[in-house]
Amino acid sequence: MEITLGHCQACADSLGIAPELVQTVARVESQGDPKGFLFEPHVFSKLTNHIYDQTRPDLSYPKWDKTKYPKHKEDRLVQFGKAVYLEPLRAYESASWGLFQIMGYHFKVCGYSSALAMSAILQSSVEANVTAFGKILQSMYLIDTLRAKEWEKFAKIYNGPEYKLNNYHIKMQNEYDRIINTKVA
């Protein structure tokens, strides 16, 4: 299901930003797929106090390393399943969920009782994704940054210090331009 500007309007209005900005982040983060998720082994390592770094380096390592991610979605699901077997709650908290790839450890900020509950709802409702994203923007103090289209600053805070390795700031600028140009055409 594609996230539309209509889906983004209420969130945008409540935050005082353009709905195109909300749609931009969703399209870059998940390519518009609400079922999107990504297990983050470096987060799992941190949340489990590094206890699996030596025994399960396929699931837990202390620093983000793009080269260690499984290449195929099916393999990522297997990796996540293995982490769930070891530490279910921490595994769900160590994955990013939904249209905006919100980290599971943000479940309380988003108004959920657990990362598991948050993941289930975000994977089934565009509206829930947009609402959660609004809460994340507020908690991370990113509303003004997004409004100003400060893509590099936004990406650094939202995606982490290694954002340049995935060109998040460039992807956001390009996607925003695409949305605006499509709207005008």
C-alpha positions in Angstrom: 0.0 0.0 0.0 1.4 3.3 -1.1 1.5 6.1 1.5 -0.3 9.1 0.0 -0.2 12.8 0.8 -3.7 12.3 2.3 -2.3 9.8 4.8 0.4 12.4 5.7 -1.9 15.4 6.0 -3.1 15.2 9.6 0.4 14.5 10.9 1.8 17.3 8.9 -0.9 19.7 10.0 -0.4 18.9 13.7 3.4 19.5 13.3 3.2 22.5 11.1 5.1 20.9 8.2 4.2 20.0 4.6 2.8 16.5 4.0 5.3 16.0 1.2 8.1 16.0 3.9 6.4 13.2 5.8 5.9 11.2 2.5 9.5 11.8 1.6 10.8 10.1 4.7 8.5 7.1 4.3 9.5 6.6 0.7 13.2 6.7 1.5 13.1 4.6 4.6 10.9 1.8 3.4 10.2 2.4 -0.3 6.6 2.8 0.9 6.3 -0.7 2.3 4.5 -0.8 5.7 5.7 -4.4 6.3 9.3 -3.2 6.0 11.7 -4.1 8.8 15.4 -4.4 9.4 17.1 -6.2 12.2 20.1 -4.3 13.5 22.7 -6.6 15.1 24.7 -3.7 16.5 21.6 -2.5 18.4 21.0 -6.1 19.6 24.5 -6.2 20.9 24.0 -3.0 22.8 20.6 -4.0 24.2 21.9 -7.4 25.4 25.1 -5.9 26.9 27.3 -7.5 24.3 26.7 -11.0 25.7 26.4 -12.6 22.2 29.2 -10.8 20.4 31.6 -13.7 20.8 29.2 -16.6 20.6 26.8 -15.3 17.9 28.7 -12.8 15.8 26.2 -13.4 13.0 23.5 -11.8 15.3 25.4 -9.5 17.6 28.4 -7.2 16.9 29.3 -3.9 18.6 29.6 -1.6 15.6 27.3 -1.0 12.7 28.7 -2.7 9.6 26.7 -2.7 6.4 28.8 -5.5 4.9 27.6 -7.9 7.5 23.9 -7.6 6.7 22.3 -10.5 4.9 21.8 -9.7 1.2 18.3 -11.3 0.8 15.1 -10.4 2.7 14.6 -14.1 3.5 18.0 -14.3 5.1 17.3 -11.2 7.2 14.1 -12.9 8.4 16.1 -16.0 9.4 18.7 -13.8 11.2 15.9 -12.0 13.1 14.2 -15.3 14.0 17.5 -16.5 15.5 17.7 -13.3 17.6 14.1 -13.7 18.7 14.9 -17.3 19.9 17.7 -15.9 22.1 16.1 -12.7 23.4 12.6 -12.1 22.0 12.0 -8.6 23.6 15.5 -7.3 22.7 15.3 -8.7 19.2 12.0 -6.7 18.5 13.6 -3.6 20.1 16.6 -4.1 17.9 14.7 -3.9 14.6 13.3 -0.9 12.7 9.6 -1.2 11.7 7.1 0.1 9.2 7.0 2.9 6.8 9.4 5.1 8.7 11.7 2.3 9.9 11.1 3.3 13.6 13.4 1.5 15.9 11.6 -0.9 18.3 13.2 0.6 21.3 11.1 3.7 20.7 7.9 1.7 21.5 7.1 3.8 24.6 7.6 7.1 22.8 5.2 5.9 20.2 2.6 4.9 22.8 2.9 1.1 22.7 3.3 -1.4 25.5 6.2 -3.3 23.8 8.2 -3.4 20.6 6.2 -6.5 19.6 2.9 -4.6 19.8 4.3 -1.7 17.9 5.7 -3.9 15.2 2.4 -5.6 14.6 0.4 -2.4 14.4 3.0 -0.6 12.2 3.0 -3.4 9.8 -0.8 -3.3 9.3 -1.8 0.4 9.4 -0.5 3.4 7.4 -2.2 5.8 9.8 -0.5 4.2 12.8 2.9 4.6 11.0 2.2 8.3 10.4 1.1 8.9 14.0 4.2 7.1 15.4 6.4 9.1 13.0 4.9 12.4 14.4 5.7 11.3 17.9 9.3 10.4 16.9 9.8 13.7 15.2 8.7 15.5 18.4 10.8 13.3 20.7 13.9 13.7 18.6 13.3 17.5 18.1 13.4 17.1 14.4 10.3 19.0 13.3 12.2 22.3 12.5 15.0 20.4 10.9 12.6 18.6 8.6 10.5 21.7 7.9 13.7 23.5 6.8 14.7 20.6 4.6 18.0 20.3 6.3 18.4 16.8 4.9 22.0 16.2 6.1 21.2 17.2 9.7 17.9 15.2 9.7 19.6 12.1 8.3 22.4 12.3 10.9 20.0 12.3 13.8 17.3 10.1 12.4 19.5 7.5 10.7 22.7 7.8 12.8 26.2 9.0 12.2 26.9 6.6 9.3 24.0 8.1 7.2 26.4 9.2 4.5 27.3 5.5 3.7 23.7 5.1 2.5 23.4 8.6 1.1 20.2 9.2 3.1 20.5 13.0 2.8 20.8 12.8 -0.9 18.0 10.2 -1.3 15.7 12.5 0.8 16.5 15.6 -1.3 15.9 13.6 -4.5 12.7 12.0 -3.3 11.3 15.3 -2.1 12.1 16.9 -5.4 10.4 14.0 -7.2 7.2 14.4 -5.1 7.1 18.1 -5.6 7.7 17.8 -9.4 5.1 15.1 -9.8 2.6 17.2 -7.8 3.2 20.2 -10.1 3.1 18.2 -13.4 
